[in-house]
Amino acid sequence: MSFLSQPVEHNSKLLFVNFNQDSSSLQTGSKTGFKLYPLNSVENLEFTHENNERPNIHLVERLFASSLVALVSSDHPRKLDVCHFKKGSEICNYSYSNAILAVKLNRMRLVVCLEESLYIHNIRDMKVLHTIRDTPPNPKGICALSPHNEHAYLAYPGSVQTGEVQIFDTIALRAVINISAHDNPLAAVAFNPQGTRLATASEKGTVIRIFSLPDGAKLFEFRRGLKRCADIQCLAFSVDSVFLCTCSNTETVHIFKLEEQKEKPQEDTSWMGILNSTFRTSASYLPAGISDVMNQGRSFATARLPHAGLKSVCTIAPLQKIPRLLVATHEGHLYIYNIDPNEGGECTLLRTHMLEGQPPEHASLLEEGSSDRPLTQTGHHDESSSYAASVRRPQSSNSSEAMAPTDSLPYQDLMEGAVGGEEPIGALRIHDDSEFPPMSHKSL
């Protein structure tokens, strides 16, 4: 989540914070550079890579746990840098006609979101495969890209008046379906890891809906609250797609359980249980709008942040083989909560980690971290043994260009096109350290 356009506290250096596609890593952008934190422990949070030579980074997206990161600086908001941070080398950079509002990656595609257009790149060689032009104005850069290789759908707003969602297949390069998700404009969208479900929330922020893909059928409907509207800032599925978490500008983080009730639940004889049963029974006699409210699901579990008004992102990650709720805020904190997967209820705060303001060297539980060498341009090196040297520049572009639609390429200069390797980046192992091929600059 970029905080560049958000009012932040003066003592906060964070401009961006987000989790990667499988919640195995947390990346932050700040006035001084960016950091990458692997997420594998409750007690320790160690940044394994830090760069202090690229200031004012307000977008940082990492491709799973690979060495590829996409960066955008507020100093050059129209320029995208794709880097291999472990090698300290730049793979390529692209310049666009307007400011970059969001960047999304999976193992097949890289999507760049501008206010009124979306560019779909082939992550293998970074060529532009398709451009979705003249989209409804999207100043917040609301979009989502499924992390799944085959169901690599892209979701973005289809209207500025209502909560319409456009679904686009980034592999087949065609529109799939238009989902009328809400009456109010969209505030957030998210895919599950398998690319078979889409979660949506509107600017009103009271109702969360889950749709199946590619048919667009509504599967679940949850009510976040009855009294307060909220600014939904993040939606995130768990790895197994059983849970969905959401955070907003309120102090409560909600977790919903996405399971159909197969057996009749044991009758709750408590006062609240009797009251709920009465409400459900009477719902069929009430007007349609009120009946819908009574039949909507409620939070399975909740967690409390220190106070309301925090800009934050959330996810559910299996830390030490146990699902945990993680919430990262613009203040520079990572909160880790324990979830009871069977009973739900109030989540227990296990640990609070600092993301900013840490000393350069520390080894205690809360402040432990390690720093790798910063991202810098590499000097002269022996390219004969590198992956880049083994890549031959294509002699003819007929085969690759024939695959792209005739109107897919945006305006670009006559400089050399980006070239890629024989093996796709998506084929890399999750901790791959091989070198990506350097590519040339292009203006879009």
Order of alpha helices (4+ residues) and beta strands (2+ residues): beta-beta-beta-beta-beta-beta-beta-beta-beta-beta-beta-beta-beta-beta-beta-beta-beta-beta-beta-beta-beta-beta-beta-alpha-alpha-beta-beta-beta-beta-beta-beta-alpha-beta
